[in-house]
């Protein structure tokens, strides 16, 4: 009889013993799996002073929390001297926050002696702002180009009172204001306000030469307007990086106005010409109408003469005298016309 047969026979004789062996094997396997899954992370936390139990790690997994992210973030915070509880970090993670980003921001603020609480940092992070970038900008001021070249414009164009266009570029140095980061306006607002200030300052200048001689007047004027009010930044300085002379807008406007006046004068002249042509046509029609009336009146003469003959008011001798007078008049007119033609030539 071999060994396997003896073991099987012993198992049949002691069924309770085999059950204990199976249960023990299952427990051992489960313990081995836990060690493989959480042992390294638990050991790392224990050695770093950010102790966490295996049960807490399992609870994070069941709550669909990234246990590794929470533990590593807490280790980083404790090593930097910040007392952040696991519950706080886990709560922010479940709210949709970026836990590692918040922890790094708190560490940076602590190193730079910037007052920033965990509640404020998480609120800024949940608001969609990059709290780490805000802290870095607060420590190391940021330079913003005005206008933003990525938007398609490279200069802020304005026209002085003498009609000369000036093209300016400005660089705005800003520092993040943590207290106004929630609800404060973004960089686009700073760029828009600075651009508006540059246009206003150049537009109020008497001539473009005064602007070119003292470009720092633009910076002083714009900076004095308090353009950072209501924004998430504090403007430290506004520097005019470049200013160039553009086109003569005043001359172009005068040219356009002269062309418009010319076109309007042409339209008025065309209107008067059309009215004259219409009046000429009316006069010609009136002449033809009057000629028609004359023809009608001449047609009445024979009828009137016949009536005079019948009534005795006109005799035959009177008729011949009238004809003679008409003939003499026609002859004189012909002679006069023949005398005038050589002189006219």
Secondary structure as GFF3:
##gff-version 3
##sequence-region A 1 345
A	DSSP	alpha_helix	3	13	.	.	.	ID=ss1
A	DSSP	alpha_helix	15	34	.	.	.	ID=ss2
A	DSSP	pi_helix	35	39	.	.	.	ID=ss3
A	DSSP	alpha_helix	40	48	.	.	.	ID=ss4
A	DSSP	alpha_helix	54	62	.	.	.	ID=ss5
A	DSSP	alpha_helix	67	79	.	.	.	ID=ss6
A	DSSP	alpha_helix	86	94	.	.	.	ID=ss7
A	DSSP	alpha_helix	99	111	.	.	.	ID=ss8
A	DSSP	alpha_helix	118	126	.	.	.	ID=ss9
A	DSSP	alpha_helix	131	139	.	.	.	ID=ss10
A	DSSP	beta_strand	142	146	.	.	.	ID=ss11
A	DSSP	three_ten_helix	149	151	.	.	.	ID=ss12
A	DSSP	beta_strand	156	159	.	.	.	ID=ss13
A	DSSP	beta_strand	164	176	.	.	.	ID=ss14
A	DSSP	three_ten_helix	178	180	.	.	.	ID=ss15
A	DSSP	alpha_helix	187	204	.	.	.	ID=ss16
A	DSSP	alpha_helix	208	213	.	.	.	ID=ss17
A	DSSP	alpha_helix	216	223	.	.	.	ID=ss18
A	DSSP	beta_strand	233	248	.	.	.	ID=ss19
A	DSSP	alpha_helix	249	311	.	.	.	ID=ss20
A	DSSP	alpha_helix	316	344	.	.	.	ID=ss21
###
